[in-house]
C-alpha cells in the first residue's frame, strides 16, 4: 500500500468501474467488495483512512443489546451474523469479549436475563458464548471495582471487540490485495454525469501537491459519512436537496483500568438518565467509557466533546463504581459523529433513530449510502455494490466477502489478537536486520521505530497524527504520552519521506496543538460553544 505507486496508477489508468469517495468503514467496505468481485476500483479519502467517525467508535462488534428494547430485531440479528463473519475473517483484529451487567434490582434482573437469552437465540450459529446469571460474589470477583452496596448479582453475556482504525487500515490493504487502488489525502472536487456510454467524470485533487486528476467511472459511490450531503452539493451543485443525514455526537472518556479492576471483562450500565446504555470497556490496558448521543448542527472532521457530555459519562459511571472517576482521572477524551440516516418524518431524538443503512441514487451514476455502523459494514458494502452494478449496467458478479479473509489474517488466541496479524513477522524481520529499529518510542509504550517505518512504507501514513492517532492509538488512550512521542515520530518520518527540518517542526507543533484538545483538567473552564438539543 504505497501512495506514490497509487498516484502513478491513477495517472496511467483513467477508466474505472467504481470510484469510491470516503475512506471510512463504509467506503473501504465497498471498495473491498467491488475489488474482490473483479471490478476496477479506485478509492479516495480527503484526509487519512478512518480519520473521522470510523476511528472514534466504542471498539465493539455487536448486535446491539439496546436495539432489542427498541424492537429492531432484524437489525440485531443482522449485526450478530456480521459479528460472526468478522470473528471468522479477521481473528487477528477481532476477539470475543465478556460483558458483566451489575444488577441492583430484582425487577431489572428478570428483564435483563430474558433479554440476554433472546440475544443468544438471535445469534444462532454465530453465538460466541452462553449468557449466565452471576452471583453477587462472582460479580465482585470479575469486576472488583463495581459498587458493592445494594448489588444483587449480575448477568454475563458476550460480544466482540476490535480496534476500529486498525481494521480500516487492513481493509485498505485488503482492497489493494484484491487489485484495487486506494489513496488518502485526495479530495473529490467535481462530478459530471456522462452520456449513454455510462461513464462519468470525476475531478480529484491531491491535498499534498495540489495536482489535479481527471478520471472516469461507471459508477461513483458517496460514502463520506456525516459529509454525504456536503459532497452531494459539491459534486452536483444542487443545494436544494433535503438533508439525508443527521449527525449525532458520541463522546468517550479514557480512564485508568483500575476503576473496574478488570482488563478481561467489560461492563454495561443498562440504564442512564437519557434512556441509553454506557459501556466501560477495557482497551489497550485502559478503560474506555461512553458514549453520549447528542445531535449537532453541522459535521466537522475533528469534533470536540461538550463539557457536559464528559460530566454525564463520569456521573453515570460513578453510580456503578466503588471509586467514582473525576475529571483529573481522564487520560484522553474524544468525540465521533454518527451518520444517522434522517427519518423522512423527522422529529425523532438521535438515540431513537435506527442504525439501519440506506441507499439512494442521487444522479445518474452517483449513489449515496448513509446510516449503518462498523459491525454491519460488510453487509452495507454488499448491498451498495449490488445496486451499483445494476445502475451502471456492469456484469453481475457474486459477492465473496462473507468468507474473504482480511489482510493480515492469521489464527490467534482470541484473548490476544495482534493488530498486525501476519505482517508482524515482516516488522520483526526489519528489527532483526536493523536492531536499532527495535528501540521503543517511549518507555511506557511498546511501539517501536520499526513500526513507524512500517506505517509509512506499508500503511500510507503521511503525518504524525496518522501514526499516533490511528496506526498507533496513543492519542486516544493517553494524550500526554502522545505529546511526548510526537518529536521522535516526526524525526523518523522526516527521514523516510525525505522531508525538511521545517516539515518536522511543523508536524510536531501541529500534532501537539491537536493533542492538547484531547486533554481535560479538573478546573477546566466551560467551553463557549452551544450544545444542540438532542430531540
Order of alpha helices (4+ residues) and beta strands (2+ residues): alpha-beta-alpha-beta-beta-alpha-alpha-beta-alpha-beta-alpha-beta-alpha-beta-beta-beta-beta-alpha-beta-beta-beta-beta-beta-alpha-beta-beta-beta-alpha-alpha-beta-beta-alpha-alpha-alpha-alpha
